[in-house]
Amino acid sequence: MSIREMIEHRERETLAPWAALAAESRGRGREEPEREDRTCYQRDADRILHSRSFRRLMHKTQVFLQPEGDHYRTRMTHTLEVARIARTIARALRLNEDLTEAAAMGHDLGHTPFGHAGEAALTEIMGQPFHHNEQSLRVVDRLEKNGQGLNLSYEVRRGILCHSGPELAETLEGRIVRISDRIAYINHDIDDAMRAGILRNEDIPPEIAAVLGQTHSQRINTLVSDVVQSSLGRPEVVMTPSVEQAMLALRSFMFEHVYRNPVAKGEESKARRIIQELYKYYVEHPEKLPQDFRPQLDLEGVPRLVCDYVAGMTDKYAVYKFEEIFVPTAWSIR
């Protein structure tokens, strides 16, 4: 047997009956030969990891815009935390870790610069909702590799799309990514808010701390352990009602004290203006789009291509392009 066949055989022998087996994937949009050394889900994780859009995550905002300090989360560190939590849960439940990792690695590729502020800015100026989960799928399907996309397997694509929004992924692995994303961002955003001086540990409501724990590690451990214990031996991914309610209460607390906090979000009006001014400029001057975007203009239309270009920018690059286009530069007569 090839290495891939050995891995697929091991999956059939060791994974839970309801796990998504690589050998039974619904396949890719474009058929291509299998590799001898890796399963389809392993290849998908590698394709995402080596993509340009994944590298850009290191310069995209998680919560705090342009923070002073090196230890605040970015979209990339968030993604890595989600991937680790997801793999831990998948391993404990005997589900497919490779599928879970691939979907986790790709789930936020479509996030705009400046976090949800950029998402709101594009929604407003385009006159239709911009959802980062849909954009993440568009990135892997259409935008990567100069318009060819990454040609990922069906199950990974669904895990990416369904990590937020109304739809649930068909696989339990995809559903793990959805709950791992929430576990990760709620807890690491608390950590960043405390570093920024917006929250203190004693600010967490005592009724929530009594259920989830007093520290970052305790909260993560409680939530992950509860998902594992509640789902063990069952074809579903669930939490006990008391822990789930505490997590939702903590999320509401974060919206009130951090996500809408003027200290954390005080620069968002500037960020929205940058996004919208860039969008308007490129719609009026599509010839200024990068060369690799222009061949798609006739197929996709200017507004859609401009949205893709602006949404793919990092925070720093968006500021740089705004300054380049709109801010006068120094000059002198020699």
Helices and strands as residue ranges (DSSP letters): H 3-14, G 22-24, H 40-49, H 52-56, G 57-59, H 75-92, H 97-106, H 115-126, H 132-138, I 139-143, H 154-161, H 172-195, G 201-203, H 206-212, H 216-231, H 241-254, I 255-259, H 262-265, H 268-284, G 286-288, G 294-296, H 297-300, H 302-311, H 315-326
